[in-house]
């Protein structure tokens, strides 16, 4: 097994300390930070995503893996910046106004980051005007809107309408998700995509830059 496979295996097993140490060791040995990301970490997260979609693992295991990924990225980011490696794109994510749930949002965030996309997290209970201001400020490629309550789904529509009113709708791709959300609802409110789980969300986000 080569070192990239070792890194991928530690990631998939959710071992943040060992993973961070091995990533640091590889950097010290002269391995390019971008190679570690592209050849080890992203394939590892993709494998986790596939297992999640097949119900071979569940949310707690994916969260453990995603935290390991986050630990590895914390080691890698300074080296990537020093090497001039830019993220492939930027995504904005939030749980919409009136909704305080964040586990799903956090999982999607970490999975998307695992594909090499920078993610700006606006948190929970995020009003449409905050999203509009963030789109103006950060100029993201993708906006991800989460709603975990049937009563807050309407805020996804309100956010899209606010982006339209601000003349920003056509500057971003909009993905919606959450337990009560459906493809039909996404179509109805004018979203670009509905994704049923974090792995699919990450795949769709990465495909936007293919």
N, C-alpha and C positions, 0 to 999 in steps of 0.2 A: 504493500500500500504506500503511495507517495504522500508527500506532505499535504498537498491539496485535498486528497481523500481523507487524510487524518483530520484536517480542519473541518471538512464537511461532516465527518462522522461525529466529532465532538459537538458540533452545532446541532445535529439531529438528535443527539442524546441530551441536549440541554445542559451542557457543562460550562457555564460562563467563565469560571476562574481558569480552568484548564485551557479553554478555547482562547481566552485573552492572552494567556502566557504563550501559547503556541504561535498565535498571530504576531505577538511582539518578537518572538524568537525568529520567525521568518523574516520580519522586517529587518532585524539586526543582521541576518545572514545575507541581506541584499535583495531579497525577493520584492518585486514591485508591488506596491499596495494595490494597484488596480488589478493585477493578476490574482491576488488573494481574493479580492471581491468577486471578480468575474469567473474565476476557475474553481473557487471553493465555496464561498459563502452563498452566492446566488444559486448555484446548483443545489446546495444543501437546503435552502429555504424552499426551492421548487419541489424537492423531494418530499419535504414536510407537507407542503400544500397539496400534493397529489394524494398522500396518505390520509390527510384530513378530509378531502373530498370523497374518498372511498370509505369513510367511516372506520378506518383502521386505527386512527387516533382521534382524540376529542379536544375540546377547547382548553382544558388545563394543560395538556401536553404541548399544545401549540403555543400557549402563553409562555411556558417554560423555555421552549425553543426560541421564541421571539425575544425573550429577555437575554438569552445567550447571544443572539444576533446583535442586539443592542450593545452588549458589552464589547463584542468584537468590533463593531462600528466605532465605538468610542476610542478604541486603540488605533483604528485605521484612519479616521477622519483627518487628523493632523498630517499624516503621511500623504494622504490623497491631496490635501490642499497644497502641501509643499511641492508635490509633483505636478500641480496645476490641473489635476483631474477634476472636472466639473460633474455634478450630478446630471443624469440624462434629461432631467426635467424637474418640475416642481408641482406638488399637489397640495391643496388646502383641504383640511378635514375638520369636521365639527359634528357634534350632536345638536340638532336644531332647537329653536326656542321652545321652552316649556318642558324639555326632556333632559333629565339628569343622568341618564345611563351612559356609561363610558367603556364598559368591557369590550363590547363589539367594536366600537370606534378605535380603541387602543390596539386591538388585535389587527384590524385592517391597517392602521398606521404602521405598525411594526412589519407587517407582511409587505406592504408597499415599499417601505424603506429597504427591505431586503432585496428589492429588485434594482436598487441603485437610484431611486427617485428621492429627492429631498421632500420631506413632508412638514408642512407648517400646521400645527395643531391649535385650533381656536378654542378647544375645550367643549364644555357642555352648555346647554341653555343659551345657544348662540342666536341672537336675533338677526333677521335678514340684513339690516343696515350694517352690522359688524362684518358680515360676509362681503358685502359690497365694498366696504372700506378696505378690507384685507385683499380683495382682488385688485383694487387700485394700487395698493401699496406693494404687494409681492408679485403681481403679474403671473399667477400660476397658470399651468397648462390644464390642470384638472381641479375640479371642486367636488369633494365627496361629502354628501349630506346623509347623516344617520338619524333614524327615528325608531325608537323601540316601543312606542305607544301608539295605538290607533288614533288617539286624540291629538298627537303631535305630527302626524303625517302631513296635515295641512300646512305646517310650517315649511316643509320641503317645497311645496308649490309656491308659498309666499316668498321664499328665498329666490327661487328661479324667476318669479315675476319681478322681484326687486332688481335682480341683475338685468333683466330685460329693460326695465324702466331707466336704469342707469346707462344703458347702451353698452353693457359689458357681456351680455349673454353669448354673443358669437365669438368672444375671445377665449372661452374656456369650454372644455368638455365637462359635463356634469354627470356624476354617478350617484345613485341613491341606493340605500339599503336599510336593513333593519327587519326585525321579526314580522311586522304586519305588512311590510311593503311587498308589492307584486310587480311583475312586468307590465301588467295592464295599467296599474297606477302610475308607473314610471312613464309609460307612453302618454297617458292622459295629461300629466303635468309638464311634459316636454323635456324630460331628462334624456341624456344620451345613452345611459345604460342603467340597468338594474343588475346587481350581483347578489346572489343568495348567501355567499360566505366569503370569508377573508381571503382564502386562496384564489377564488375566482376574481375577486376585486383586484388583487395584486396582478393577476394575469392580464386582466383588461387594461389596467393602468399601464403596465409595461408595453402592451401592444400598441398603445397610443404613440409610442416613440419608435416603433419598428421601422 
